Amino acid sequence: MKPVVIRLALAAAFAFTAQAASAQTLKTVKDRGTVVCGVSQGLPGFSNPDDKGNWTGLDVDFCRAVAAAIFNDATKVKFTPLSAKDRFTALQSGEIDVLSRNSTWTSSRDTSLGLNFAAVNYYDGQGFMVRKALKVNSALELNGASVCTQTGTTTELNLADFFRTHKMKYEVIAFATADETVKAYDGGRCDVFTTDVSQLYAEKLKLTNANDHVILPEVISKEPLGPVVRHGDDQWFDIVKWTHYAMINAEELGVSQKTLDEALKSTKPDVKRLVGTEGNYGEQLGLTKDWIVRIVKLVGNYGETFDRNVGPGSKLGIARGLNNLWNNGGIQYAPPVR
């Protein structure tokens, strides 16, 4: 056989094998009829169940968006609550299809766990909360403090780095779950509670007297949070990644739940590509032409999900800040659909 023919045969075999492997998760999800999504054990604004077991939050809405894209039904999601310690193992073992649970993207997690971080759906950073009665105005005044934190997180490592860098002493009091950590802080077991700033806003709502506590101004780390999938299934990786990008692009182009009908009639090329009236971009993912329409109609664009879960329309009231669009003072930026 000639070398060129051999190369072509090998390329065809590789392409067939890659295509077969890449369709595995999507097929499993379709056959099952639901997306199994790993979430937190209860973090207001991000993934939190009510007393009837109904989940809400930014991370929850992301999973609903994936389900909307696949099934045209945002309710076809099973939520699996996971601790920080168990979250990656659950994904590695196939217990869940996607992890959407305030998880920080780091080099070691991306390279050594057999996982892929698909996107950053919330840019965050670690901070500190203290009682107002301590009359502390800066984290640099925390020398000798006892600090409550959660095990199995980047928070512990950042905490050690911060105190070592500033030559301050501290006592760490670590707990397995976020609820245990918050209860310990609320009960006076420690002077300080440290975690991502977004989580501080969320956990503050659970305290006995929320107004007696203040979040200090320092942000001591970069915490890019986002959904995670397993290595080895590029199609599923692309679907999860482009679900986030679709929501960002929709907001940037002004396509929302209120304007969707108008967008479907648009003659603008970038809007036509987004809503599927031009091109076959959905089919390239193994989905339908209207996959982004499904997401926006049933869940909303990124700005809509942010506002109602953690922004001005929520109890947390967090400013968009870094999570604003790139053309509005933030760093949320998506590759184009084209």
Backbone torsions as a table, in degrees:
resi	resn	phi	psi	omega
1	MET	NA	137.1	-177.9
2	LYS	-70.1	149.1	-179.1
3	PRO	-54.0	-40.6	-178.9
4	VAL	-63.7	-42.3	179.4
5	VAL	-64.2	-40.6	178.6
6	ILE	-61.8	-44.6	-179.4
7	ARG	-62.8	-42.2	179.5
8	LEU	-64.8	-40.2	179.0
9	ALA	-64.2	-43.5	178.8
10	LEU	-64.4	-42.0	179.6
11	ALA	-62.3	-42.3	179.4
12	ALA	-64.5	-41.9	178.8
13	ALA	-63.8	-42.2	179.6
14	PHE	-64.3	-43.8	-179.2
15	ALA	-62.7	-42.0	178.9
16	PHE	-63.3	-45.4	-179.8
17	THR	-62.9	-44.8	-179.2
18	ALA	-62.8	-41.4	-179.9
19	GLN	-64.8	-41.8	-179.9
20	ALA	-64.4	-42.8	-179.3
21	ALA	-67.8	-37.2	-173.7
22	SER	-71.1	-20.5	-177.8
23	ALA	-89.0	1.3	-170.9
24	GLN	-61.6	-53.2	-175.0
25	THR	-67.8	-44.3	179.3
26	LEU	-59.1	-42.7	178.5
27	LYS	-62.6	-44.9	179.0
28	THR	-59.2	-44.4	-179.9
29	VAL	-63.6	-45.1	-179.8
30	LYS	-64.9	-42.5	179.8
31	ASP	-63.7	-38.2	-179.8
32	ARG	-73.8	-34.5	-179.6
33	GLY	90.2	5.3	178.2
34	THR	-148.5	154.3	168.6
35	VAL	-93.6	128.1	176.7
36	VAL	-95.6	116.5	-170.9
37	CYS	-117.3	124.0	176.1
38	GLY	-82.9	127.7	-177.8
39	VAL	-131.1	179.4	178.9
40	SER	-73.0	174.8	178.1
41	GLN	-88.1	7.2	177.8
42	GLY	136.3	93.8	178.6
43	LEU	-134.6	103.3	-177.2
44	PRO	-51.1	136.2	179.1
45	GLY	92.5	-24.9	-175.6
46	PHE	-116.9	-56.5	172.1
47	SER	-155.7	109.2	-172.3
48	ASN	-148.1	128.5	178.4
49	PRO	-91.1	147.2	172.4
50	ASP	-88.3	-174.1	-175.2
51	ASP	-69.4	-10.1	177.0
52	LYS	-102.3	4.5	178.4
53	GLY	83.3	13.9	177.1
54	ASN	-86.4	123.6	-175.4
55	TRP	-91.5	139.7	174.0
56	THR	-137.8	161.9	176.4
57	GLY	137.9	166.8	-179.6
58	LEU	-61.8	-44.7	179.6
59	ASP	-69.8	-34.0	177.2
60	VAL	-65.6	-45.0	-180.0
61	ASP	-63.4	-31.8	177.1
62	PHE	-62.6	-45.0	178.5
63	CYS	-64.4	-37.7	176.8
64	ARG	-64.0	-34.9	178.6
65	ALA	-65.2	-40.1	176.6
66	VAL	-61.5	-44.7	179.2
67	ALA	-63.8	-39.9	179.2
68	ALA	-62.3	-41.8	-179.6
69	ALA	-63.3	-37.6	-175.8
70	ILE	-84.5	-47.8	-169.8
71	PHE	-107.0	-7.7	-170.2
72	ASN	58.9	32.9	-178.9
73	ASP	-153.4	106.5	-175.2
74	ALA	-74.5	-7.0	-179.3
75	THR	-89.6	-6.6	-176.6
76	LYS	-83.2	59.8	179.2
77	VAL	-133.6	136.6	170.6
78	LYS	-107.7	123.7	-178.6
79	PHE	-96.4	127.6	-179.7
80	THR	-114.3	107.6	179.9
81	PRO	-71.5	133.6	-176.0
82	LEU	-135.1	142.7	174.6
83	SER	-76.7	165.5	177.1
84	ALA	-59.5	-35.4	-177.4
85	LYS	-68.4	-35.8	-172.3
86	ASP	-98.7	-9.7	-168.8
87	ARG	-60.5	-44.8	-175.9
88	PHE	-74.9	-35.7	177.7
89	THR	-62.0	-39.6	179.8
90	ALA	-62.6	-36.6	178.2
91	LEU	-73.7	-44.0	179.7
92	GLN	-59.0	-38.5	-174.5
93	SER	-79.9	-10.3	-177.8
94	GLY	87.8	7.6	178.2
95	GLU	-63.7	-32.7	178.4
96	ILE	-126.6	159.6	179.7
97	ASP	-90.9	-33.5	-178.3
98	VAL	-149.0	142.6	176.1
99	LEU	-102.7	120.1	179.0
100	SER	-128.8	78.1	-168.0
101	ARG	-150.5	86.9	177.1
102	ASN	13.8	64.8	-179.3
103	SER	-113.9	129.9	-176.3
104	THR	-80.5	131.8	176.5
105	TRP	-78.4	114.7	175.9
106	THR	-128.7	164.3	-178.0
107	SER	-62.6	-44.0	-176.3
108	SER	-68.5	-38.4	178.0
109	ARG	-66.7	-34.2	-177.9
110	ASP	-75.1	-26.0	-171.9
111	THR	-111.7	-24.7	-171.9
112	SER	-109.6	-6.1	-175.8
113	LEU	-104.4	-1.4	-176.8
114	GLY	73.3	31.4	-175.8
115	LEU	-128.9	159.7	174.8
116	ASN	-124.9	127.2	169.3
117	PHE	-81.1	124.5	-171.2
118	ALA	-83.8	-33.5	-176.4
119	ALA	-170.8	174.9	173.7
120	VAL	-111.7	108.0	179.9
121	ASN	-96.6	-2.5	173.7
122	TYR	-157.6	116.6	176.0
123	TYR	-86.9	121.6	-173.2
124	ASP	-133.3	-177.1	175.8
125	GLY	-162.2	155.4	-176.7
126	GLN	-80.0	140.4	179.1
127	GLY	-138.5	-170.5	-176.3
128	PHE	-134.1	142.7	173.1
129	MET	-122.2	137.4	179.5
130	VAL	-137.1	166.2	173.4
131	ARG	-75.7	140.0	178.4
132	LYS	-59.7	-29.1	-178.0
133	ALA	-62.8	-22.5	178.5
134	LEU	-72.8	-16.9	179.5
135	LYS	55.1	43.9	176.7
136	VAL	-102.7	131.0	-177.6
137	ASN	-109.8	-9.4	-176.4
138	SER	-148.4	148.9	176.6
139	ALA	-65.1	-19.7	178.4
140	LEU	-73.3	-5.4	178.4
141	GLU	-101.5	15.5	-173.4
142	LEU	-97.8	16.3	178.8
143	ASN	-55.9	127.8	178.9
144	GLY	84.7	3.8	-176.4
145	ALA	-76.9	154.4	169.2
146	SER	-96.6	135.6	-170.9
147	VAL	-126.0	124.9	175.6
148	CYS	-88.6	132.9	177.6
149	THR	-150.8	174.4	-177.2
150	GLN	-106.5	138.3	179.5
151	THR	-73.8	158.8	175.8
152	GLY	73.8	23.2	-178.0
153	THR	-128.0	163.8	174.0
154	THR	-69.4	-16.0	-178.3
155	THR	-57.6	-43.9	179.8
156	GLU	-59.5	-43.5	-177.9
157	LEU	-68.5	-43.1	178.6
158	ASN	-63.1	-38.5	179.3
159	LEU	-60.0	-47.9	179.7
160	ALA	-61.8	-43.1	179.6
161	ASP	-61.4	-44.0	-176.7
162	PHE	-63.8	-48.5	-178.0
163	PHE	-69.1	-35.8	178.1
164	ARG	-67.2	-42.1	-179.9
165	THR	-60.4	-38.7	-176.8
166	HIS	-97.9	12.4	175.4
167	LYS	51.7	45.9	177.7
168	MET	-114.4	150.3	176.6
169	LYS	-94.5	152.1	177.1
170	TYR	-159.2	162.7	175.1
171	GLU	-118.5	123.2	179.2
172	VAL	-93.6	133.8	175.9
173	ILE	-121.9	105.1	-170.9
174	ALA	-105.4	146.9	-179.2
175	PHE	-133.2	158.6	-174.6
176	ALA	-75.2	-32.0	-177.1
177	THR	-124.1	160.7	179.1
178	ALA	-64.5	-40.3	-179.3
179	ASP	-61.8	-42.3	178.1
180	GLU	-62.7	-38.8	-179.2
181	THR	-65.0	-46.0	-179.5
182	VAL	-64.4	-43.9	-179.8
183	LYS	-62.6	-38.5	179.0
184	ALA	-64.9	-43.7	178.2
185	TYR	-64.6	-45.4	-179.6
186	ASP	-62.7	-31.7	-178.9
187	GLY	-85.8	2.0	175.9
188	GLY	87.3	14.8	179.7
189	ARG	-69.0	-20.1	-178.2
190	CYS	-148.7	165.0	-179.3
191	ASP	-83.9	-30.2	-169.0
192	VAL	-132.8	145.6	171.2
193	PHE	-119.0	126.5	-179.7
194	THR	-124.3	136.4	174.0
195	THR	-170.1	-171.0	176.5
196	ASP	-60.9	145.5	-176.3
197	VAL	-57.6	-41.0	178.9
198	SER	-59.0	-39.9	-179.5
199	GLN	-71.2	-32.5	175.9
200	LEU	-60.5	-43.7	177.4
201	TYR	-60.6	-41.9	-177.8
202	ALA	-69.2	-47.6	-176.8
203	GLU	-69.8	-27.7	178.9
204	LYS	-58.7	-32.0	179.7
205	LEU	-64.6	-22.4	-177.5
206	LYS	-86.8	-11.9	-175.1
207	LEU	-70.7	153.5	-177.7
208	THR	-58.5	-44.8	177.1
209	ASN	-131.8	86.5	-173.9
210	ALA	-57.4	-33.8	-176.8
211	ASN	-71.6	-9.3	179.1
212	ASP	-85.6	3.2	-174.2
213	HIS	-125.9	152.5	-178.6
214	VAL	-135.4	142.8	175.4
215	ILE	-93.1	123.1	-176.2
216	LEU	-71.4	157.1	-172.0
217	PRO	-72.6	-23.8	-174.9
218	GLU	-69.5	136.7	169.6
219	VAL	-117.2	116.3	-166.1
220	ILE	-102.0	3.6	-176.7
221	SER	-156.7	168.3	169.2
222	LYS	-99.1	126.1	179.7
223	GLU	-129.4	80.6	175.3
224	PRO	-76.6	114.7	-175.0
225	LEU	-103.4	140.0	179.0
226	GLY	-173.6	174.5	-177.6
227	PRO	-72.2	151.6	-175.2
228	VAL	-130.6	143.1	175.2
229	VAL	-131.5	172.3	178.1
230	ARG	-78.9	152.1	168.9
231	HIS	-62.7	154.2	166.4
232	GLY	99.1	-1.9	178.7
233	ASP	-133.4	86.6	-174.1
234	ASP	-64.9	-34.2	-179.8
235	GLN	-64.0	-45.0	179.9
236	TRP	-66.8	-40.7	174.9
237	PHE	-55.5	-45.9	-179.6
238	ASP	-65.1	-41.2	-179.5
239	ILE	-62.7	-46.4	-179.4
240	VAL	-66.2	-45.2	179.8
241	LYS	-60.5	-47.6	-175.5
242	TRP	-77.5	-15.0	170.8
243	THR	-62.8	-45.8	177.3
244	HIS	-64.3	-47.5	-178.4
245	TYR	-62.1	-35.2	177.8
246	ALA	-62.0	-42.0	-178.8
247	MET	-68.3	-36.5	176.7
248	ILE	-67.6	-48.9	-180.0
249	ASN	-61.2	-37.9	178.7
250	ALA	-61.1	-45.4	178.6
251	GLU	-62.6	-44.5	-177.8
252	GLU	-61.0	-36.5	-178.7
253	LEU	-88.6	3.4	178.1
254	GLY	75.5	20.8	179.3
255	VAL	-94.3	111.7	-177.0
256	SER	-131.3	-179.4	178.0
257	GLN	-61.4	-31.4	-179.4
258	LYS	-78.0	-31.1	-173.5
259	THR	-105.4	6.1	-172.6
260	LEU	-61.1	-42.9	-179.4
261	ASP	-61.0	-40.5	178.1
262	GLU	-66.0	-39.9	-179.3
263	ALA	-63.5	-34.4	180.0
264	LEU	-66.7	-19.0	178.2
265	LYS	-100.2	-2.3	-174.3
266	SER	-62.8	147.8	175.0
267	THR	-103.6	0.3	179.2
268	LYS	-71.5	128.4	-176.4
269	PRO	-56.5	-43.4	-177.2
270	ASP	-69.1	-33.2	177.0
271	VAL	-72.3	-39.8	178.7
272	LYS	-61.6	-40.6	177.3
273	ARG	-65.6	-39.2	-178.7
274	LEU	-63.4	-46.4	-173.9
275	VAL	-89.8	-2.2	172.5
276	GLY	86.9	11.6	176.1
277	THR	-83.2	-4.2	173.5
278	GLU	-142.1	136.9	177.1
279	GLY	86.5	175.1	-179.8
280	ASN	-126.8	43.2	-172.9
281	TYR	-69.7	-32.3	175.8
282	GLY	-67.7	-42.1	179.1
283	GLU	-62.3	-31.6	178.9
284	GLN	-63.6	-23.1	177.8
285	LEU	-92.4	-6.6	-174.3
286	GLY	88.3	16.7	-179.2
287	LEU	-114.9	-158.8	-178.2
288	THR	-107.0	166.0	179.8
289	LYS	-57.0	-36.1	-173.2
290	ASP	-95.3	24.7	-173.8
291	TRP	-61.0	-36.1	179.8
292	ILE	-75.9	-34.2	174.5
293	VAL	-58.2	-43.2	178.4
294	ARG	-58.8	-45.2	-178.5
295	ILE	-61.6	-50.4	-176.6
296	VAL	-65.3	-43.6	-177.9
297	LYS	-63.6	-43.7	-171.9
298	LEU	-92.8	-22.4	-176.7
299	VAL	-126.5	-45.2	-178.3
300	GLY	118.6	171.8	173.7
301	ASN	-82.6	178.8	-175.2
302	TYR	-60.1	-44.5	-178.6
303	GLY	-61.3	-38.5	179.5
304	GLU	-65.3	-42.3	-179.9
305	THR	-70.1	-36.4	178.1
306	PHE	-63.4	-50.8	-174.7
307	ASP	-60.0	-44.5	-174.5
308	ARG	-77.5	-23.7	-176.2
309	ASN	-96.8	-43.3	-175.9
310	VAL	-129.6	-13.2	-174.6
311	GLY	-91.8	-151.1	-174.9
312	PRO	-58.1	-28.0	-179.0
313	GLY	-85.9	7.7	-176.9
314	SER	-120.1	172.5	176.4
315	LYS	-69.9	-24.9	-177.6
316	LEU	-73.9	-40.0	177.2
317	GLY	61.8	37.4	-179.0
318	ILE	-80.0	134.9	177.4
319	ALA	-68.9	151.3	-179.9
320	ARG	-60.2	-45.3	176.3
321	GLY	52.6	-128.2	179.7
322	LEU	-60.4	-23.4	-176.7
323	ASN	-86.2	7.6	171.2
324	ASN	-72.9	163.8	176.4
325	LEU	-64.6	154.5	-177.9
326	TRP	-58.5	-29.6	-179.1
327	ASN	-94.1	13.5	178.0
328	ASN	-135.5	30.2	174.0
329	GLY	93.9	-2.5	-180.0
330	GLY	-109.1	-164.6	-179.4
331	ILE	-125.5	13.1	173.1
332	GLN	-75.5	119.6	-171.2
333	TYR	-146.8	130.5	-178.0
334	ALA	-121.4	142.3	170.2
335	PRO	-59.2	152.6	-176.6
336	PRO	-78.1	153.4	170.5
337	VAL	-84.7	107.5	178.1
338	ARG	-169.9	NA	NA
